[in-house]
Amino acid sequence: MRERDDHNRHKSGVVWLTGLSGAGKSTLAVGLCEALLRRGYRAYVLDGDNIRAGLNSDLGFSHADRVENIRRAGEMAALFEDAGMICISAFISPYRSERETARRAARRFHEVYVKADLATCERRDPKGLYRKARAGVIENFTGIDDVYEPPENPALVIDTTVTTVEEARTLLFEYVMGQFGDAPE
């Protein structure tokens, strides 16, 4: 790992963004990745959309399937880390125990809680999922008829109900630069 860090001139690891649907996880992940790539960092975004479209297309949204979804995502994030990259993972990942499973797969794991209250997320509802869940079209939807267990000790909390997208991106970028900056001497 040290050799890759030295070669890349930055540390590798996993930045795991968790929070309700509509909290801003993917927006922040993509913004962070773009900022890192512009500065020569090796980074990649994994999120629910790109994982469920391929690797996890065989999974639904039952409790067991959600657990397996996050287990696979955590293993995939750890592979990116092993390849010397900063893997920015944006998943609702509603259960603490599954986030712990993802943490154990990685060497450097940074849990970031993208916090937004349910009312704010429902107001944003970028994919119309909350409307569908309220109408009974989607079952087991986090925050409606399934639980979200907030992190107990996240490395960083970004409350998107009170920060602008730009402020939130800056907070996340500054945190990541402090953790993954130049490779160790």
RAPECOR-V93647 format. One record per residue. N is the residue number from 1. RES is the residue in one small letter. SS is DSSP state (2 for helix, 1 for strand, 0 for the rest). D_FIRST is the distance of its C-alpha to the first C-alpha in Angstrom with 2 decimals. Layout:
n->(N:N)
res->(RES:RES)
ss->(SS:SS)
d_first->(D_FIRST:D_FIRST)
//
This chain:
n->(1:2:3:4:5:6:7:8:9:10:11:12:13:14:15:16:17:18:19:20:21:22:23:24:25:26:27:28:29:30:31:32:33:34:35:36:37:38:39:40:41:42:43:44:45:46:47:48:49:50:51:52:53:54:55:56:57:58:59:60:61:62:63:64:65:66:67:68:69:70:71:72:73:74:75:76:77:78:79:80:81:82:83:84:85:86:87:88:89:90:91:92:93:94:95:96:97:98:99:100:101:102:103:104:105:106:107:108:109:110:111:112:113:114:115:116:117:118:119:120:121:122:123:124:125:126:127:128:129:130:131:132:133:134:135:136:137:138:139:140:141:142:143:144:145:146:147:148:149:150:151:152:153:154:155:156:157:158:159:160:161:162:163:164:165:166:167:168:169:170:171:172:173:174:175:176:177:178:179:180:181:182:183:184:185)
res->(m:r:e:r:d:d:h:n:r:h:k:s:g:v:v:w:l:t:g:l:s:g:a:g:k:s:t:l:a:v:g:l:c:e:a:l:l:r:r:g:y:r:a:y:v:l:d:g:d:n:i:r:a:g:l:n:s:d:l:g:f:s:h:a:d:r:v:e:n:i:r:r:a:g:e:m:a:a:l:f:e:d:a:g:m:i:c:i:s:a:f:i:s:p:y:r:s:e:r:e:t:a:r:r:a:a:r:r:f:h:e:v:y:v:k:a:d:l:a:t:c:e:r:r:d:p:k:g:l:y:r:k:a:r:a:g:v:i:e:n:f:t:g:i:d:d:v:y:e:p:p:e:n:p:a:l:v:i:d:t:t:v:t:t:v:e:e:a:r:t:l:l:f:e:y:v:m:g:q:f:g:d:a:p:e)
ss->(0:2:2:2:2:2:2:2:0:0:0:0:1:1:1:1:1:1:0:0:0:0:0:0:2:2:2:2:2:2:2:2:2:2:2:2:2:2:0:0:0:0:1:1:1:1:1:2:2:2:2:2:0:0:0:0:0:0:0:0:0:0:2:2:2:2:2:2:2:2:2:2:2:2:2:2:2:2:2:2:2:2:0:0:0:1:1:1:1:1:0:0:0:0:0:2:2:2:2:2:2:2:2:2:2:0:0:0:1:1:1:1:1:1:1:0:0:2:2:2:2:2:2:2:0:0:0:0:2:2:2:2:2:2:0:0:0:0:0:0:0:1:0:0:0:1:0:0:0:0:0:0:0:0:0:1:1:1:1:0:0:0:0:0:2:2:2:2:2:2:2:2:2:2:2:2:2:2:2:2:0:0:0:0:0)
d_first->(0.00:3.80:5.43:5.27:6.21:8.67:9.88:10.57:11.88:10.86:8.54:8.00:10.02:13.44:16.74:19.38:22.90:25.68:29.43:32.65:33.42:34.59:32.78:30.84:27.34:27.12:28.87:26.40:23.36:24.77:25.79:22.41:20.73:23.47:23.13:19.39:19.98:22.93:20.81:18.32:15.49:14.02:15.46:17.38:20.01:20.73:24.11:26.96:28.76:26.24:25.03:28.63:29.91:27.92:25.55:27.61:30.99:32.36:32.06:34.72:34.88:36.06:34.30:32.76:31.64:30.08:28.13:26.91:26.18:23.79:22.20:21.50:20.37:17.90:16.47:16.42:14.72:11.87:11.66:11.59:8.77:6.75:8.31:7.05:10.36:12.38:14.43:17.81:19.66:23.40:25.27:28.37:26.76:29.93:29.21:27.26:26.48:24.78:22.66:21.68:20.76:18.45:16.99:16.37:14.50:11.80:9.53:10.80:14.25:17.04:20.44:22.93:26.53:28.46:31.82:35.12:38.21:39.63:42.59:40.44:38.28:41.49:43.00:40.07:39.74:38.25:38.48:41.65:39.95:41.58:44.98:44.42:43.28:46.33:48.53:47.22:45.74:42.19:41.84:39.19:38.16:35.99:38.16:41.38:41.72:38.29:36.49:33.63:32.09:30.75:27.63:28.70:26.06:24.20:21.99:24.37:27.75:29.19:32.81:33.79:37.41:37.79:35.35:35.67:33.01:32.35:32.15:29.77:27.50:27.60:26.76:23.73:22.54:23.09:21.20:18.10:18.35:18.62:15.47:13.14:14.99:13.92:10.57:11.16:13.59)
//
